[in-house]
Amino acid sequence: MLGFLTARQNGLDDPLRLRRSEATRRVLGLKLNHDRDVDRIHGNGVNAIDIEVVEGRYMLSGGADGVIVIYDLENYSGKSQYVCKAISTIGRSSKYVHKFSVETVQWYPCDTGMFISSSFDKTMKVWDTETLRPAEIFQFEENIYCHHMSPIARKHSLIAVGTKDPKIKLCDLKSGSCIHVLQGHRAEVLSVRWSTRYEHILATASADGRVRVWDVRRASGCLFTLDQHNGENSKASSEAVNTAHNGRVNGLCFTEDGLYLLSMGTDDRMRMWNSATGQNTLVNYGMVSNESRKGLKFTVSCGCSPEFVFVPCGSSVAVYILHTGELVTMLRGHYNNVDCCEFHPDYQELYSGGKDCNILAWVPVLRAPDIEEKGDSKGDVGQSSVNTAFEDAWSSDEN
């Protein structure tokens, strides 16, 4: 680190290298922080969490109890030990609350005045943050597994919605109606993600084992279907064998630059794809436990070198190096299965929610200050200070 600082001070190095180095060091030091708690509001498992990108201050959570909570992550006390308070709750007493499990929550990308939630009660609601009332309600005929709004779109305001119906619905916030349907999957759609590079590119994953990439500007829609074998075991034109996983595909995530797409399947595999060509990069992440029958929310770091992937894996969160597949560590702290995790790029922190109703904060461990040796008044060098519980209390003094 001192070398980076010296090179930066002398103008010999790019400031970005220093920032990436520190961000990487912080991610590698992620630990469960016992000084930071998140208010426990949910009576059932936490299915989804989302941190807004405008201020990086507020976090949404949606639970299996239908409750939605807004947390303030800011520490106003100035103390190292504090609680992330729940500042607003759409609970069971509200007449607008979802009747069944909330599967996905997402902040409106441009400001914190609005957020979106979808539920097994077959509704997707667009909420006014100030009044905590729905400004728009989209009604569907099937249970909703997922939805996603593009984080970069400027020319459209479409929300992609995946339901038990194999057809993907595109809902327009401006008109308040479903304006387009994408057909091609043969089973329920468990995950949808807009590209972080091109606002018109959408990826969808289904229980039929397929991942499709769409261009919503085209009449035909589908650009290609991802093939785990890269066409080696069969003809590329054979649509029947183009499967991304040997099981249900229930998780998708684009990297920050949008160049790669990650997919998770119930075959206990995670795969990374070139988002432009659809080629399987063949990065081996090993066996990644995935027993979820619904959508699994995982995330990728940003601003690090190398980048990392955070994946719920049983009651732990597995941390992998993105481009090599190496397992770095397992973050353990939940008492039941983890369903979702969200990376905070401003502070390199991670938040995870699980079926134990808890949201845990994983915070970089700061470098401990050096312990200075203290001398007594006679000039003798004393021992370094240690926890009193481990001090030797034995004495040879007979008196």
Secondary structure by P-SEA (a helix, b strand, c coil): caaaaaaaaaccccaaaaaaaaaaaaaaaccccccccccccccccccbbbbbcccccbbbbbccccbbbbbbcccccccccccccccccccccccccccccccccccccccccbbbbbcccccccccccccccccbbbbbccccccccccccccccbbbbbbccccbbbbbbccccccccccccccccccccccccccccbbbbbccccbbbbbcccccccccbbbbcccccccccccccccccccccccbbbbcccccbbbbbccccbbbbccccccccccccccbbbbccccbbbbbcccccccbbbbbbcccbbbbbccccccccccccccccccccccccccccbbbbbccccbbbbbbccccccbbbbbbcccccccccccccccccccccccc
